[in-house]
Amino acid sequence: YIYAPPGLITDKHARMHQTLYAGGFARPLSGDWADWSHPRLNAAETIATAMRDRLGIS
């Protein structure tokens, strides 16, 4: 859940929040405490794999 009241976040953070919501990684904090699960978010692993591929390292 992300607490992001209007007027207190920058456009940059609002865009990041929208990306996280669209990917199912987060939800807006709205008071609805429904059970939900989200996909694993591991940017370091994704970046390391991309770098190894680009550098030709196995």
C-alpha positions in Angstrom: 0.0 0.0 0.0 1.2 3.5 -0.8 0.0 6.6 1.1 0.1 9.5 -1.4 -2.4 12.2 -0.6 -3.0 14.7 -3.5 -0.8 17.8 -3.2 1.9 16.1 -1.1 3.7 14.1 -3.8 5.7 15.2 -6.8 4.8 14.3 -10.4 7.8 12.0 -10.5 6.5 10.0 -7.5 3.0 10.0 -8.9 4.3 8.4 -12.1 6.2 5.8 -10.1 3.1 5.0 -8.1 1.0 4.6 -11.2 3.6 2.2 -12.7 3.6 0.1 -9.4 -0.2 0.1 -9.4 -0.4 -1.0 -13.1 2.1 -3.8 -12.5 0.1 -5.0 -9.5 3.0 -4.3 -7.1 1.2 -1.8 -4.9 -2.2 -0.4 -4.2 -3.3 3.0 -3.0 -3.9 3.2 0.7 -7.6 3.7 0.8 -8.8 2.0 4.0 -9.8 -1.2 2.1 -7.7 -3.9 3.8 -8.6 -6.7 1.4 -6.3 -9.7 1.1 -4.1 -9.5 -2.0 -0.8 -10.8 -3.2 1.6 -9.0 -5.5 4.2 -10.3 -7.9 7.8 -10.4 -6.7 9.7 -7.2 -7.4 13.4 -7.7 -7.6 15.0 -4.9 -9.7 18.5 -5.9 -8.8 18.1 -9.3 -10.3 16.5 -8.0 -13.5 19.3 -5.3 -13.9 22.1 -7.8 -13.2 20.7 -10.2 -15.8 20.4 -7.5 -18.4 24.0 -6.3 -17.7 25.4 -9.9 -18.0 23.6 -10.3 -21.3 24.9 -7.0 -22.7 28.5 -7.8 -21.5 28.4 -11.4 -22.7 29.0 -12.7 -19.2 27.3 -16.0 -18.2 
